[in-house]
Structure formats: structure tokens, C-alpha cells
Amino acid sequence: MHAPDGFIDVPVSAAAGVLAAGAIAVSLRGARRELDDTARPDAGAGAERTAPLAGLVAAFIFAVQMLNFPVAAGTSGHLLGGALAAILVGPYTGVLCVSVVLLLQSVLFADGGLTALGVNITTMALTTTVVAYALFRGLVKVLPRSRRSVTAASFVAALVSVPASAVVFTLLYAVGGTTDVSIGKVATAMVGVHVLIGLGEAAITALTVGAVIAVRPDLVHGARGLRQKLKLRVNGELVDAPETAEPVPAPARSPRKVWIAGLVTSLVLAGFVSFYASANPDGLEKVAADHGIDKQAEEHAVADSPLADYGVKDVDDARLSGGLAGVIGVGVTVVAGTGVFWAVRRRRTTDEQAEATSPAGTSV
């Protein structure tokens, strides 16, 4: 759903850019709290590794976005990632995760226009994260506090977030579209195809969240506060033990192993599995082609990039070219993402130290 330059006019693209910049500024402040897990009573061994895990989430989203899946005749879809990121690492950090991915995709891979970056962050990072996390939190409050409930809430939240993103794009197009196309037709086509794409997004999100919860529930932001019910064998039958005041400790598995497993998975998906992804245009591309929205589309400013279109320039073998591009993308994303989140987390620590040593914060 990466919008290229030319779909939305300059004034609206600029306004979307201002909105995106504001959202990122707010997210930077919020992410400082989300990434500082040392104050959590259940933080455990993972408290110092939230920044690398957030960087890994960004890399995983990059990898899975390369896996277009068929959703209808001649149309494909791919993960947007806002719901997944928000549930795994928190909504503020989630906005930053997807924004890092979109920025690198635009600059390195010519995927999504440079002047349309604000539009893409607004639709794919901000909208999906806000809608998904708000719905997710509402669902987990009314559902039983269990791992299955968190997984089910993840499915529903991710499903709704994709057509919500399509609606926001349609609204932006209604205000600043560069072609004369009926907004009703655009809305119907965009929402219709993105409901189907949302099913794929929901499945990927629920499977990923469920897999991480099964290994390290304490590392899942949306699963915080879960208490694992203890079972006692009474007269040969398992019954629920009385609830205790303290949460059951998370499985003793190193966050480093989780990080390595996630990175290897991302590399395999981007470097190998992506070759088998659907070659059909995604939802936005298909709707744009069918309804003439792409008449004013502009060539990407870095269309001659060595990694443009997810291939390595001058590497003739398509499988090798795409695989190398995917591996490079995962590597750059995990490094850039981790660096950003370390800087955000370190800034919070520095600010707290400054407050503690200031005259107002000096204890007597």
C-alpha cells in the first residue's frame, strides 16, 4: 500500500508530512517509557534488551512485507505491520518501527515516494497502530485474561486496521487526489480489497504474537499482566489453583535466543521465501490501475538505486538478486532500528539522571 509520488497533490502531501512528523515526535516521547522496562516488576532478564527487540520487530516487518500473498484475481496484499508492532513493543514504539521501515524502503528500495512519505507514514504506521492498539486494548479488557484471548484480540485488531488504513488514504485522496475519479468508486474498491488483505494481516499477526507469547510472554507488550493459571492434581484430576498475588515467572529462556531466532527467521523470509511471493500488484496498485488514479504517478527520485525494486543492480540471477536485496534490507533495518531505539532509551535514562542531580531533584 505504498503510495508513490503523484497520487496526492503537494499541499496535502505536505500536510500529511507535518502530521506524520508530529506523530513521530509524540511517539519518541512515548517510546522512552515503553522501552524502559527496568521499572516493571515482571521485567526480568529482558529489561535491558527492549531496544534490540524493537529493532528486530522492525526488521521482521520489513521481511514479511516482501511476502505478497494473493487475495483476489490479479491482486495481492502484504503485511502493513502496525498492529503487530504495537502489540509486541507498544503503540508508540510501533509507530516508530513501521516508520523506520517505510523510510528505508523509500530511500533504498524506491518503494513509496519520497514526497509521499508523510502520506505513507500516516496511513501505514500511524493509522494502523492507533486503530489496532485501541481495539486490541478494548478487547483484552472484556475477554478473559489468557494467552488465547491476547492472540484472538490480535487477530481482530489487525484485521480492522487494514481497511481503516484504506479509508484514511481515500480521505486524503478525496482532498488532494491528482486525478478526477469518483471518490465513491475509490472508497468501495479500496475498502473491499483491503478487507481481504486484512485477513492475511490478521493471520500473520495472530500467529506471530501467539508464537512469541508461547516462548516469552513477558516480552509481549500487549500481554503484560497475564497470569498463568497453576494446575493442581486433586483426586487424579487437574484443577485451577487459587490465584496468587504474584505473577508466575516467565519461562526461563534467554531473550538473546529469541532475538537470534527472530533474526534468522527474518533473513530466511526476506532472502529465500520472498522469491515465491505473488508478483501481482498490491491492493493500492490494482485499484489505482483499474480506476486511473495512477495517471499522474511520478517516477521515483531514486529509481536508479542499486537496490531499487528489491533487487541488486548488475546481479542478473533474479533469485540471487532478490535474496541479496532482502538480506541487505533486513540487516540495514535491524541496525538502524536498534540504533534509533537505543538512542531513545538512552535519552530517557540521561534525562532522569539530569533530573536526579538537579537542585530541584536533590534529596536532603
C-alpha positions in Angstrom: 0.0 0.0 0.0 3.0 2.3 -0.5 1.7 5.4 -2.3 4.1 6.7 -4.9 4.7 10.4 -5.7 2.0 12.0 -7.7 -1.1 10.3 -6.3 -1.7 13.0 -3.8 -1.0 16.7 -4.6 1.8 18.7 -2.9 -0.3 20.7 -0.3 -2.0 17.6 1.1 1.2 15.6 0.9 2.9 18.4 2.9 0.1 18.4 5.4 0.4 14.7 5.8 4.1 15.1 6.3 3.5 17.6 9.1 1.0 15.2 10.7 3.5 12.3 10.4 6.3 14.4 11.9 4.1 15.3 14.8 3.1 11.7 15.4 6.8 10.7 15.3 7.7 13.4 17.8 5.0 12.2 20.2 6.0 8.6 19.6 9.6 9.4 20.5 8.5 10.6 23.9 6.1 7.7 24.5 8.6 5.2 23.3 11.0 6.3 26.0 8.6 4.9 28.6 7.8 1.8 26.6 11.5 0.9 26.1 12.4 1.5 29.7 11.2 -1.8 31.2 13.5 -1.8 34.2 10.8 -0.3 36.3 8.4 -3.2 35.6 8.2 -5.8 38.4 8.0 -8.5 35.9 10.7 -7.2 33.6 13.1 -9.9 34.4 16.1 -10.7 32.2 14.6 -8.9 29.2 14.6 -5.4 30.7 17.9 -4.4 29.1 17.0 -5.8 25.7 13.9 -4.0 24.7 15.7 -1.8 22.2 17.2 -4.7 20.3 13.9 -6.5 20.3 12.2 -3.4 18.9 14.8 -3.2 16.2 14.1 -6.9 15.4 10.4 -6.2 15.1 11.1 -3.5 12.5 13.4 -6.0 10.6 10.7 -8.7 10.8 8.1 -6.3 9.4 10.4 -5.4 6.6 10.9 -9.1 5.7 7.3 -10.0 5.9 6.3 -7.0 3.7 8.3 -8.6 0.9 5.9 -11.6 1.0 3.0 -10.5 -1.1 0.1 -13.1 -0.9 -2.7 -13.4 -3.4 -6.1 -12.1 -2.2 -8.2 -11.9 -5.4 -7.8 -12.3 -9.2 -4.8 -10.3 -10.2 -4.4 -8.7 -6.8 -2.0 -9.3 -3.9 -1.5 -7.9 -0.4 1.2 -7.7 2.2 1.6 -7.0 5.9 1.3 -3.4 7.0 2.7 -4.2 10.4 1.2 -1.5 12.6 -0.9 -3.9 14.7 1.9 -6.4 15.1 4.4 -3.8 16.2 2.0 -2.1 18.6 1.1 -5.4 20.3 4.7 -6.7 20.5 6.5 -3.5 21.6 3.9 -0.9 22.4 1.9 1.7 20.3 4.5 4.5 20.4 7.4 2.2 19.6 5.2 0.5 17.0 4.7 3.8 15.1 8.5 4.3 15.1 9.1 0.7 13.9 6.9 1.0 10.9 8.1 4.5 10.1 11.7 3.2 10.1 10.7 0.5 7.7 8.9 3.0 5.4 11.8 5.4 5.4 14.3 2.7 4.4 12.0 1.3 1.8 11.6 4.7 0.2 15.2 5.7 0.3 17.0 2.4 -0.5 14.4 0.4 -2.5 12.4 3.1 -4.3 9.2 1.7 -2.7 6.9 4.5 -1.8 7.5 8.1 -2.9 9.8 10.5 -1.1 7.2 13.3 -1.2 4.6 10.7 -0.3 6.5 9.5 2.8 4.2 11.6 5.1 1.2 10.0 3.4 2.5 6.5 3.8 3.5 7.0 7.5 0.1 8.5 8.2 -1.8 5.6 6.5 0.5 2.6 7.2 2.2 3.5 10.5 0.0 5.9 12.4 -3.5 4.8 11.4 -2.9 1.0 11.7 -1.1 1.4 15.0 -3.7 3.7 16.7 -6.7 1.8 15.4 -5.3 -1.7 16.1 -4.0 -0.9 19.6 -7.2 0.9 20.7 -9.3 -2.0 19.5 -6.8 -4.6 21.0 -6.9 -2.9 24.4 -10.7 -2.8 24.4 -10.9 -6.5 23.5 -8.5 -7.7 26.2 -10.4 -5.8 28.8 -13.6 -7.7 28.1 -12.1 -11.1 27.2 -10.7 -13.5 29.8 -7.1 -12.6 30.6 -5.4 -15.5 28.8 -2.9 -16.1 26.1 -5.6 -17.2 23.7 -7.5 -14.1 24.3 -4.5 -11.9 23.5 -4.0 -13.9 20.3 -7.7 -13.6 19.3 -7.6 -9.8 20.1 -4.5 -9.5 17.9 -6.4 -11.2 15.0 -9.4 -8.8 15.2 -7.3 -5.7 15.7 -5.0 -6.4 12.8 -8.0 -7.3 10.6 -9.7 -3.9 11.2 -6.5 -1.9 11.0 -6.0 -2.6 7.2 -9.4 -1.3 5.9 -9.0 1.6 8.3 -5.8 2.5 6.6 -7.5 2.3 3.2 -10.2 4.6 4.5 -7.6 7.2 5.6 -5.9 7.0 2.2 -9.3 7.5 0.5 -9.9 10.6 2.6 -6.5 12.0 1.7 -7.3 11.3 -2.0 -10.7 13.0 -1.7 -8.9 16.2 -0.6 -5.8 16.1 -2.6 -6.2 13.5 -5.4 -4.5 14.4 -8.6 -7.0 12.7 -10.9 -10.7 13.1 -11.4 -12.0 9.8 -10.2 -15.3 9.2 -8.3 -14.5 9.0 -4.5 -17.3 6.5 -4.1 -15.6 4.1 -6.5 -12.2 4.6 -4.9 -13.6 4.0 -1.4 -15.6 0.9 -2.4 -12.6 -0.6 -4.3 -10.0 0.3 -1.6 -12.0 -0.9 1.4 -13.2 -4.0 -0.4 -9.8 -5.3 -1.4 -8.2 -4.3 1.9 -10.7 -6.2 3.9 -9.4 -9.3 2.1 -5.8 -8.2 2.7 -6.8 -7.6 6.4 -7.5 -11.3 6.7 -3.9 -12.1 5.7 -2.6 -9.4 8.0 -4.7 -10.8 10.9 -3.4 -14.3 10.4 0.2 -13.2 10.3 -0.2 -11.0 13.3 -2.0 -13.6 15.4 0.4 -16.4 14.5 3.4 -14.2 15.4 2.0 -12.9 18.6 0.9 -16.4 19.6 4.4 -17.8 18.9 6.2 -15.1 21.0 3.7 -15.5 23.8 4.3 -19.2 23.9 8.0 -18.6 24.3 8.4 -15.4 26.3 5.0 -13.7 27.2 6.9 -11.2 29.3 8.4 -9.8 26.0 5.0 -9.0 24.5 3.8 -5.5 25.4 0.2 -6.4 24.9 0.4 -9.4 27.2 1.7 -7.7 30.3 -0.1 -8.6 33.4 -1.1 -12.0 32.2 -1.0 -14.6 35.0 -0.5 -18.2 34.1 -3.0 -20.3 36.0 -1.4 -23.0 38.0 -2.9 -26.5 38.0 -3.1 -28.9 40.9 -3.9 -32.6 40.7 -6.7 -33.4 43.0 -8.0 -37.0 43.1 -6.4 -37.6 39.7 -7.9 -34.5 38.1 -6.3 -31.2 37.2 -8.0 -28.2 38.8 -7.1 -24.5 38.9 -5.0 -23.5 41.9 -6.1 -20.4 43.9 -4.8 -17.2 42.3 -1.7 -15.8 43.9 -0.8 -12.1 44.3 2.4 -12.5 42.4 2.5 -13.4 38.7 4.0 -16.7 37.7 7.6 -16.1 36.4 8.0 -16.3 32.7 9.7 -19.3 31.2 13.5 -19.1 31.7 14.5 -18.6 28.2 17.2 -16.1 27.1 15.9 -13.0 25.2 19.1 -13.4 23.2 17.9 -16.7 21.8 14.5 -15.2 21.0 16.4 -12.3 19.2 18.6 -14.7 17.2 15.6 -16.9 16.2 13.7 -13.8 15.1 16.6 -12.5 13.1 17.2 -15.9 11.4 13.5 -16.1 10.6 13.6 -12.6 9.1 16.6 -13.4 6.9 15.1 -16.6 5.6 11.8 -14.9 4.8 13.4 -12.0 3.0 16.3 -13.9 1.5 14.6 -17.0 0.3 10.8 -17.2 0.8 10.3 -13.8 -0.8 11.2 -15.3 -4.2 7.9 -17.2 -4.1 5.8 -14.2 -3.2 2.9 -13.2 -5.5 4.0 -10.9 -8.4 0.6 -9.4 -8.7 0.1 -5.7 -7.8 -1.0 -5.0 -4.3 -4.3 -3.5 -3.4 -3.5 0.1 -3.9 -1.6 -0.5 -7.1 -4.5 -2.6 -8.5 -7.2 0.0 -7.6 -5.0 2.8 -9.0 -4.5 1.0 -12.3 -8.2 0.0 -12.6 -9.6 3.4 -11.8 -7.0 5.7 -13.4 -5.6 7.0 -10.1 -2.0 6.3 -11.4 -2.3 8.7 -14.4 -0.3 11.3 -12.5 2.2 8.9 -10.8 5.8 10.2 -10.9 9.0 8.2 -11.3 10.7 7.7 -8.0 13.6 10.1 -7.3 15.9 7.1 -6.5 14.6 4.8 -9.2 18.2 4.0 -10.2 19.2 3.0 -6.7 21.4 -0.1 -6.5 18.6 -1.8 -4.6 15.6 -0.4 -6.4 12.6 -2.8 -6.8 14.2 -5.1 -4.2 16.9 -6.4 -6.5 20.7 -5.8 -6.5 21.8 -3.9 -9.5 24.0 -5.8 -12.0 23.1 -9.2 -10.5 21.4 -11.0 -13.3 20.1 -14.0 -11.5 16.6 -12.9 -10.2 16.6 -15.3 -7.3 20.0 -14.2 -6.1 19.3 -10.6 -6.7 16.1 -10.5 -4.8 17.5 -12.7 -2.0 20.6 -10.4 -1.6 18.4 -7.3 -1.5 16.1 -8.9 1.1 19.1 -9.9 3.3 20.6 -6.4 3.0 17.3 -4.8 3.8 16.8 -6.9 7.0 20.4 -6.1 8.0 20.1 -2.4 7.5 16.7 -2.3 9.2 17.7 -4.2 12.3 20.8 -2.0 12.7 19.0 1.3 12.0 16.0 0.3 14.2 18.1 -0.9 17.1 20.2 2.3 16.9 17.1 4.5 17.0 15.6 2.7 19.9 18.9 2.6 21.9 19.2 6.3 21.4 15.5 6.9 22.5 16.0 4.7 25.6 19.4 6.3 26.4 17.8 9.7 26.2 15.2 8.8 28.8 18.0 7.5 31.1 20.0 10.7 30.6 17.0 12.9 31.3 16.2 11.0 34.5 19.8 11.3 35.7 19.8 15.0 35.0 16.6 15.5 37.0 18.0 13.5 39.9 21.1 15.7 40.0 19.4 19.0 39.6 18.7 21.2 42.6 15.0 20.5 42.5 15.6 16.8 42.5 18.3 16.8 45.2 17.2 15.0 48.3 18.1 16.2 51.8 
